[in-house]
Amino acid sequence: MLKAGDKAPRFTLQAASGTEVSLADLRGKTVILYFYPKDMTPGCTQEACDFSGLSARFKKKGVVVLGVSRDSVESHKKFVAKNALNIDLLSDEKGQVCKAFGAWRKKKLYGREFMGIVRSTFVIGPDGRIREVYDSVKVKGHAEEILDAVAGAGSAR
């Protein structure tokens, strides 16, 4: 798992909007890169809706929010349309970016172990270095917590 101070791995992924998004093209901006397990599931829907609902406030701070899962671009398109999302969702079907950031790990559910995306968020600074890592994220209040973190404690509310 990457940690604060590490250089963020470079990537280029296809977005639900049909464009390619490259971290290199976002240099000079703060990027919130959040990894989530699956489109259309309750927790992932809540997280995406929370980030989407705060998108204007993130944009006002000059922050770009990107969600990443291993779902296809088509799945992302349906997810975006169904929930009227206004943030970019990136498709990492091969899981290379998930692995590079350490979000693809062994998980345990009801005593069963399997590989999957561990819900995690990375705040990447304008210099391309990771500023903060949020691991094993709980959805409730997380988007607000990230907004507060990038805006300075308490100033975003």
C-alpha positions in Angstrom: 0.0 0.0 0.0 1.3 3.4 -0.9 1.7 6.0 1.8 1.8 9.8 2.2 4.9 11.2 0.5 5.1 8.5 -2.2 5.0 9.5 -5.9 1.6 8.5 -7.3 1.8 5.8 -10.0 1.1 7.1 -13.4 -2.0 5.9 -15.2 -4.3 6.5 -18.1 -7.8 5.0 -17.9 -11.1 5.2 -19.9 -13.8 7.3 -18.2 -17.5 6.7 -18.3 -17.7 9.9 -20.4 -15.7 8.2 -23.2 -12.6 10.2 -22.7 -9.2 9.0 -21.5 -8.1 10.4 -18.1 -4.4 10.5 -17.4 -2.8 11.5 -14.1 0.0 13.2 -16.0 -2.6 15.5 -17.6 -3.8 16.6 -14.1 -0.4 17.7 -12.8 -0.8 21.0 -11.0 -4.2 20.0 -9.6 -5.1 18.2 -6.4 -6.7 14.9 -7.3 -9.0 12.8 -5.1 -8.6 9.2 -6.4 -11.1 6.8 -4.7 -11.3 3.1 -5.3 -14.6 1.3 -4.8 -15.6 -2.3 -5.2 -18.6 -2.4 -7.6 -21.1 -0.2 -9.5 -24.7 -0.4 -8.4 -24.1 -1.7 -4.9 -25.5 0.2 -1.9 -22.2 1.4 -0.3 -20.6 2.3 -3.7 -23.7 4.1 -4.8 -23.8 6.1 -1.6 -20.1 7.0 -1.9 -20.4 8.0 -5.5 -23.6 10.1 -4.8 -21.8 11.8 -1.8 -18.8 12.8 -3.9 -21.0 13.8 -6.8 -23.2 16.0 -4.4 -20.1 17.8 -3.3 -18.5 18.1 -6.7 -19.2 21.8 -7.1 -17.4 22.5 -3.8 -14.5 20.3 -4.8 -14.2 22.1 -8.2 -14.4 25.5 -6.4 -11.2 24.4 -4.5 -9.6 23.3 -7.8 -9.9 19.6 -6.9 -10.6 16.8 -9.4 -12.5 13.8 -8.1 -12.0 10.4 -9.8 -13.6 7.1 -8.8 -12.0 3.8 -9.9 -13.3 0.3 -10.0 -12.8 -2.8 -12.2 -16.2 -2.4 -13.8 -16.4 -1.8 -17.5 -17.0 1.6 -19.1 -20.5 0.4 -20.1 -21.3 -0.4 -16.4 -20.0 3.0 -15.4 -22.2 4.7 -18.0 -25.3 3.0 -16.6 -24.2 3.8 -13.0 -23.6 7.5 -13.9 -27.0 7.7 -15.7 -29.0 5.9 -13.0 -27.6 8.1 -10.2 -27.1 11.4 -12.2 -23.4 11.4 -11.2 -21.3 14.4 -12.2 -17.8 13.0 -11.3 -15.6 10.9 -13.6 -15.6 7.1 -13.0 -12.7 5.3 -14.5 -12.6 1.7 -15.7 -9.7 -0.4 -14.5 -10.9 -3.8 -15.9 -7.4 -5.3 -15.8 -6.9 -4.1 -12.2 -3.4 -2.6 -12.9 -4.1 0.7 -11.3 -5.9 -0.9 -8.4 -2.8 -3.1 -7.8 -0.4 -0.2 -8.3 -2.1 1.8 -5.5 -2.5 -1.2 -3.3 -6.3 -1.2 -3.4 -6.5 -4.8 -4.7 -6.0 -7.0 -1.7 -7.2 -10.0 0.1 -10.5 -9.4 1.7 -12.5 -11.5 4.2 -16.3 -11.7 4.3 -18.3 -14.2 6.3 -15.2 -16.2 6.9 -14.4 -16.5 3.2 -11.2 -15.0 1.8 -11.0 -13.6 -1.7 -9.2 -10.9 -3.7 -11.0 -7.6 -4.2 -10.9 -3.8 -4.1 -10.5 -2.5 -0.6 -12.4 0.8 -0.4 -9.6 3.4 -0.2 -9.0 7.1 -1.1 -5.8 8.9 -2.1 -5.3 12.6 -2.0 -2.7 13.4 -4.7 -1.1 16.8 -4.6 -0.4 19.1 -7.6 3.2 17.8 -7.5 2.0 14.2 -8.2 2.9 13.0 -4.6 0.4 11.4 -2.4 -0.6 13.7 0.5 -3.0 11.5 2.4 -4.2 7.9 2.3 -7.6 6.7 3.7 -7.6 2.9 3.9 -10.6 0.6 4.5 -12.9 3.6 4.2 -16.3 3.7 5.8 -18.7 5.4 3.4 -20.8 7.5 5.8 -19.3 11.0 6.0 -16.2 10.1 3.9 -16.7 12.5 1.0 -17.3 15.4 3.6 -14.1 14.3 5.4 -12.1 14.5 2.2 -13.5 17.9 1.3 -12.6 19.1 4.8 -9.1 17.7 4.4 -8.4 19.4 1.1 -10.0 22.7 2.2 -8.3 22.9 5.6 -9.9 21.6 8.8 -13.4 22.8 9.2 -13.3 25.5 6.5 -15.4 23.5 3.9 -18.6 23.3 5.8 
